Amino acid sequence: MKASLLLAALLIAVPVVHAQQIKRTPIPNSNFPISVAVSVPAGADTVYFSGVLPETTDGDTQTQTHSVLTRLKAALANEGLTFADVVSLRVFLVGDPKLDNKLDFKGLNASFGQFFGTAEQPNKPARTALQVVALPQPGALVEIDLIAARVKK
C-alpha cells in the first residue's frame, strides 16, 4: 500500500511534459519575412522538398517566384503541411536579362512576403538566396527547395 501511495505521489509531482515546439528566432528590429534561425526539436517529422521551377517562364522574378511558391503550396498540401510548417528554404536566382543580368532580390521578396510573415501566416523560415548562372528550365529565373517540419502530438 505504501509503495502505491508513493508511486501516486511521484506521478502527481512529475510535471506534464508538453511536446516541444519549433522555435523561430526573428531578425531583431525587422519585419523582413525570414528568421535568423529555426530550431526543430528531436522527434519532429521533417520533410524535404526538391527544387521547384515556375509553371511558365513568362514574366519577371516576382511573377515566377509567385508561381513557384504556389506550386510548393500544393506540394506541401499533398503531404498534409502548409507554409506555416516550412523551416528552411533555398532560393536559386538567375540574373534577369532585363536588369543587366543582376538578380532581382526586390522581386523575390515582393512575392515571398505574400506567403511568409503575413497576418494569416506569420511563421518565418530561415532562407538562403543565391545567384546562379542558369537553371534546368530555359528562361526560368527562380527555383526553390524547402524543408518543412511538424512536431508530433
C-alpha positions as CSV (number, residue, x, y, z in Angstrom):
1,M,0.0,0.0,0.0
2,K,2.8,2.4,0.9
3,A,4.5,1.7,-2.5
4,S,1.3,2.5,-4.4
5,L,0.9,5.8,-2.4
6,L,4.5,6.7,-3.1
7,L,4.0,5.9,-6.9
8,A,0.9,8.0,-7.0
9,A,2.6,10.9,-5.2
10,L,5.5,10.7,-7.7
11,L,3.2,10.7,-10.6
12,I,1.4,13.8,-9.3
13,A,4.7,15.6,-8.6
14,V,6.1,14.9,-12.1
15,P,5.3,17.9,-14.4
16,V,3.4,17.1,-17.6
17,V,5.8,17.3,-20.5
18,H,4.4,19.0,-23.5
19,A,5.7,18.4,-27.0
20,Q,8.5,20.8,-27.8
21,Q,7.6,23.4,-30.4
22,I,9.6,24.6,-33.4
23,K,11.5,27.8,-32.3
24,R,11.9,30.7,-34.8
25,T,14.4,33.4,-33.9
26,P,13.3,36.7,-35.7
27,I,15.7,39.2,-37.1
28,P,16.0,41.9,-34.4
29,N,14.0,45.1,-35.1
30,S,12.9,43.8,-38.5
31,N,9.7,42.7,-40.2
32,F,11.6,41.0,-43.0
33,P,9.8,37.7,-43.7
34,I,12.6,35.4,-42.7
35,S,14.0,34.1,-39.4
36,V,17.7,34.3,-38.3
37,A,17.4,30.7,-37.1
38,V,14.8,27.9,-36.8
39,S,15.2,25.1,-34.3
40,V,13.4,21.8,-34.8
41,P,13.1,19.6,-31.8
42,A,14.2,16.0,-31.8
43,G,11.5,13.6,-32.8
44,A,9.7,16.1,-35.2
45,D,8.8,14.8,-38.6
46,T,11.0,16.5,-41.2
47,V,10.0,16.6,-44.9
48,Y,12.5,17.6,-47.6
49,F,11.1,19.0,-50.9
50,S,13.0,19.0,-54.2
51,G,13.6,22.2,-56.1
52,V,10.5,23.6,-57.9
53,L,10.6,25.7,-61.0
54,P,7.9,28.1,-62.2
55,E,4.9,26.8,-64.2
56,T,5.9,29.0,-67.1
57,T,8.9,31.2,-67.7
58,D,6.8,34.2,-68.7
59,G,7.2,37.2,-66.5
60,D,9.9,38.6,-64.2
61,T,11.3,37.2,-61.0
62,Q,8.3,38.4,-58.9
63,T,5.9,36.6,-61.2
64,Q,8.0,33.4,-61.4
65,T,8.5,33.4,-57.6
66,H,4.8,33.6,-57.1
67,S,4.4,30.6,-59.5
68,V,7.0,28.6,-57.6
69,L,5.5,29.3,-54.2
70,T,2.0,28.4,-55.4
71,R,3.4,25.1,-56.7
72,L,5.2,24.5,-53.4
73,K,1.9,25.3,-51.5
74,A,0.3,22.4,-53.4
75,A,3.2,20.1,-52.8
76,L,3.1,20.9,-49.1
77,A,-0.7,20.2,-49.0
78,N,-0.1,16.8,-50.6
79,E,1.9,16.0,-47.5
80,G,-0.6,17.5,-45.1
81,L,1.6,20.6,-44.5
82,T,1.3,24.3,-45.0
83,F,3.7,27.2,-45.3
84,A,3.4,27.5,-41.5
85,D,5.4,24.3,-41.3
86,V,8.3,25.5,-43.5
87,V,11.5,25.8,-41.6
88,S,14.1,26.5,-44.3
89,L,14.2,27.5,-48.0
90,R,17.0,27.7,-50.6
91,V,16.3,30.1,-53.4
92,F,18.3,29.9,-56.6
93,L,18.0,33.0,-58.8
94,V,19.2,33.7,-62.3
95,G,20.1,37.3,-63.2
96,D,17.2,38.9,-65.1
97,P,18.3,39.9,-68.6
98,K,16.1,42.9,-68.3
99,L,18.1,44.0,-65.2
100,D,21.6,43.7,-66.9
101,N,21.7,40.0,-65.6
102,K,21.5,41.1,-62.0
103,L,19.3,39.1,-59.6
104,D,16.0,40.7,-58.8
105,F,16.0,40.4,-54.9
106,K,13.3,43.0,-54.7
107,G,11.0,41.0,-57.0
108,L,11.8,37.8,-55.0
109,N,10.8,39.5,-51.7
110,A,7.7,41.0,-53.1
111,S,6.2,37.6,-53.8
112,F,7.9,35.9,-50.8
113,G,6.2,38.4,-48.5
114,Q,2.8,37.3,-49.7
115,F,3.4,33.8,-48.3
116,F,5.5,34.3,-45.2
117,G,5.4,36.8,-42.3
118,T,1.8,37.8,-43.0
119,A,-1.1,38.2,-40.6
120,E,-2.7,34.9,-41.8
121,Q,0.7,33.0,-41.9
122,P,3.1,34.7,-39.5
123,N,5.7,31.9,-39.4
124,K,9.0,32.9,-41.0
125,P,11.5,30.3,-42.2
126,A,15.3,30.5,-42.5
127,R,16.2,31.3,-46.0
128,T,19.2,31.4,-48.3
129,A,19.2,33.2,-51.7
130,L,21.9,32.6,-54.3
131,Q,22.5,33.8,-57.8
132,V,23.3,31.0,-60.2
133,V,24.3,31.1,-63.9
134,A,21.4,29.0,-65.1
135,L,18.6,26.7,-64.1
136,P,17.5,23.4,-65.8
137,Q,14.4,25.1,-67.3
138,P,15.4,27.6,-70.1
139,G,14.1,31.1,-69.2
140,A,13.5,30.2,-65.5
141,L,14.7,32.9,-63.2
142,V,13.9,31.2,-59.9
143,E,14.0,27.7,-58.3
144,I,13.2,27.0,-54.6
145,D,13.6,23.9,-52.5
146,L,12.4,23.7,-48.9
147,I,12.3,21.8,-45.7
148,A,9.2,21.5,-43.6
149,A,8.8,20.1,-40.1
150,R,5.9,19.2,-37.8
151,V,6.0,18.3,-34.2
152,K,4.4,15.0,-33.3
153,K,1.5,15.4,-30.9
